[in-house]
Amino acid sequence: MDIQEYFTKLNSESQEVFSRTILEKEKIGMMHHLSSCIYEFSNYILDPQEKGILETVSAQLESATFNLTLGLYRQAFSSLRLAFEMGLAAIYFSANKMELHEWLNGCIDIKWSKLVSEDNGVLSKRFSNAFFSELSEHAEDYRKNAISVYRKLSEYVHGNNETWVSSGIKLGYKNVLFEKYFEYYKSVTEIILFTATCRYAGLFDDSTKESLQFIPEDFNHIPQIRQKFGRT
């Protein structure tokens, strides 16, 4: 088989996965909605650098899901982890400007341990007390969930043996991996939006809050967010 035939065959197999995956219209639509929510949220952030990072996060989420539709499951999980890191980093950098500029200048890397630090991270009680104190009682649960989901996504980045067992090395539709990705995706986007809401909601005027009504809808289970956005 020559090289053109080889990659044509791979593309054909990938398109078969695509045809199966897009039948999950409701779940794919939900994932697109969630990435769009992050993009829309970014439009109301005044700082152009912070806004730009969240816009990149939204694009990275879409890229991750596109990998999913093509049957590139490992790449989808890896891209989702990258979006998760950048999403929380955008919020972290908003409160640590010097580190933001060091990162923009290529002097430092994003460190997950800093993002989820119990004492100073974006899901710490200290952080929520500074920007949206009413959410401090929820911060620890979200921090624990963030650590758990990140660890699971990292298994695909580091090539843990069980991930090869489940994904294999041959292209093909795998519903178990699709469902797992969908659950991780929902957790990742919820945590990013919770953290962004904690950081920025206190800066929003009534008009902005009215434009972001998907926030109290998606966080209907948190009364403090509903109240902040004028819901009872």
C-alpha positions in Angstrom: 0.0 0.0 0.0 1.5 3.4 -1.0 1.4 6.4 1.3 -1.7 7.9 -0.3 -3.7 4.7 0.0 -2.6 4.3 3.6 -3.8 7.7 4.7 -6.9 7.5 2.5 -7.8 4.3 4.4 -7.2 6.0 7.8 -9.4 9.0 6.7 -12.2 6.6 5.6 -12.1 4.8 9.0 -12.1 8.2 10.8 -15.1 9.3 8.7 -17.0 6.2 9.8 -16.4 7.2 13.4 -17.6 10.7 12.5 -20.8 9.4 11.0 -21.5 7.4 14.2 -20.6 10.2 16.6 -22.8 12.9 15.1 -25.8 10.8 15.7 -25.3 11.9 19.4 -26.8 15.2 18.4 -28.1 16.2 21.8 -24.8 15.6 23.6 -22.7 17.2 20.9 -25.0 20.2 20.9 -24.7 20.4 24.7 -20.9 20.5 24.5 -21.0 23.2 21.8 -23.4 25.2 24.0 -21.0 25.0 27.0 -18.0 26.1 25.0 -20.1 28.9 23.6 -21.0 30.0 27.1 -17.4 30.4 28.0 -16.8 32.4 24.8 -19.9 34.6 25.6 -18.7 35.1 29.2 -15.3 36.3 27.9 -17.0 39.1 25.9 -17.8 40.8 29.2 -14.3 40.7 30.6 -12.7 44.1 30.2 -9.1 43.1 30.4 -8.1 42.1 26.8 -5.4 39.6 27.9 -7.7 37.8 30.3 -10.5 37.9 27.7 -8.1 36.5 25.0 -7.2 33.5 27.1 -10.8 32.5 27.7 -11.5 32.9 24.0 -8.7 30.5 23.4 -10.1 28.1 26.0 -13.4 28.1 24.1 -11.6 27.3 20.8 -9.6 24.6 22.5 -12.8 22.9 23.8 -14.2 22.9 20.3 -10.9 21.4 19.0 -11.1 18.7 21.6 -14.6 17.7 20.6 -13.7 17.7 17.0 -10.9 15.2 17.8 -13.6 13.2 19.5 -15.9 13.1 16.5 -13.0 11.7 14.4 -12.3 8.9 16.8 -9.1 10.5 18.1 -10.1 9.8 21.7 -6.7 10.1 23.3 -6.1 13.5 21.6 -9.6 14.6 22.6 -8.9 13.9 26.3 -5.5 15.5 26.1 -6.9 18.6 24.4 -9.7 18.8 27.0 -7.0 18.8 29.8 -5.2 21.6 28.1 -8.5 23.6 27.9 -9.0 22.9 31.6 -5.6 24.2 32.6 -5.9 27.3 30.5 -9.4 28.0 31.8 -8.4 28.0 35.4 -5.1 29.8 34.5 -7.0 32.7 32.9 -8.7 33.2 36.3 -5.5 32.7 38.3 -3.6 35.2 36.1 -6.4 37.8 36.6 -5.5 38.0 40.2 -1.7 37.5 39.7 -0.8 40.1 37.0 3.0 39.7 37.3 2.7 36.0 36.6 0.4 36.7 33.7 3.0 38.9 32.0 5.8 36.4 32.8 3.7 33.7 31.2 2.9 35.9 28.2 6.7 36.5 27.9 7.4 32.8 28.0 9.3 33.0 31.3 7.0 30.7 33.3 4.7 27.7 32.7 1.2 27.1 33.9 1.4 25.0 37.1 -1.6 23.0 38.0 -0.6 22.7 41.6 -0.8 26.5 41.9 -4.2 26.7 40.2 -5.8 24.3 42.7 -3.8 25.2 45.8 -5.9 24.8 48.9 -4.5 28.0 50.3 -4.1 30.3 47.3 -5.7 28.7 44.2 -8.7 29.8 42.3 -10.9 27.3 44.1 -9.6 28.2 47.5 -11.8 29.8 50.2 -9.3 32.7 50.2 -10.0 33.4 46.5 -13.7 33.2 46.8 -13.7 35.3 50.0 -11.9 38.0 48.1 -14.2 38.1 45.0 -17.5 36.5 45.9 -17.6 35.5 49.5 -21.0 33.9 49.4 -19.5 31.1 47.2 -16.8 30.1 49.7 -18.9 27.3 51.1 -18.9 25.7 47.6 -15.2 26.2 46.7 -13.8 23.1 48.3 -16.2 20.7 46.6 -15.3 22.3 43.2 -11.6 22.1 44.0 -11.8 18.4 44.9 -13.8 17.7 41.7 -11.2 19.7 39.6 -8.4 17.6 41.0 -10.3 14.4 40.4 -11.2 15.2 36.8 -7.7 16.5 35.9 -6.2 13.3 37.3 -8.5 11.2 35.1 -7.7 13.3 32.0 -4.0 13.1 32.7 -4.1 9.3 32.4 -4.6 9.8 28.7 -1.8 12.3 28.5 0.7 10.0 30.3 -0.4 6.8 28.6 -1.5 4.8 31.6 -1.9 1.2 30.6 -5.7 1.0 31.2 -6.2 3.9 28.7 -4.6 1.7 26.0 -6.9 -1.2 26.9 -10.0 1.0 26.6 -9.0 3.0 23.5 -6.8 0.5 21.6 -4.6 1.6 18.7 -7.1 1.1 15.9 -9.6 3.7 14.7 -13.2 2.9 15.5 -16.2 4.2 17.3 -16.1 3.6 21.0 -19.3 4.6 22.9 -17.8 4.1 26.3 -15.1 6.7 25.6 -17.6 9.0 24.1 -19.7 8.9 27.2 -16.7 9.3 29.5 -15.5 12.3 27.5 -19.0 13.9 27.7 -19.0 13.5 31.5 -15.5 15.0 31.9 -16.4 17.8 29.5 -19.4 18.8 31.5 -17.3 18.8 34.7 -14.5 20.9 33.1 -16.8 23.5 31.7 -18.8 23.8 34.9 -15.7 24.3 37.0 -14.3 26.9 34.6 -17.6 28.8 34.6 -18.0 28.5 38.4 -14.5 29.9 38.9 -15.1 32.7 36.3 -18.4 33.6 38.0 -16.7 33.8 41.4 -14.0 36.1 40.0 -16.0 38.4 37.8 -19.7 38.5 38.9 -19.0 41.2 41.4 -17.8 43.5 38.6 -20.8 43.0 36.4 -23.6 45.6 36.1 -27.2 44.7 35.8 -27.1 44.9 32.0 -24.3 42.4 31.8 -26.0 40.1 34.3 -29.1 40.1 32.2 -27.0 39.1 29.1 -25.5 36.2 31.0 -28.6 34.6 32.2 -27.3 31.2 31.3 -25.1 31.4 34.4 -28.0 31.3 36.9 -29.7 28.7 34.7 -26.6 26.4 34.6 -26.0 27.0 38.4 -29.6 26.8 39.4 -28.4 24.5 42.3 -26.4 27.4 43.9 -28.8 30.0 45.4 -26.0 32.5 45.9 -25.4 32.7 42.1 -29.1 32.8 41.4 -29.5 35.8 43.8 -26.5 37.6 42.3 -28.0 37.4 38.9 -31.5 38.5 40.1 -33.1 35.1 40.3 -35.1 34.0 43.3 
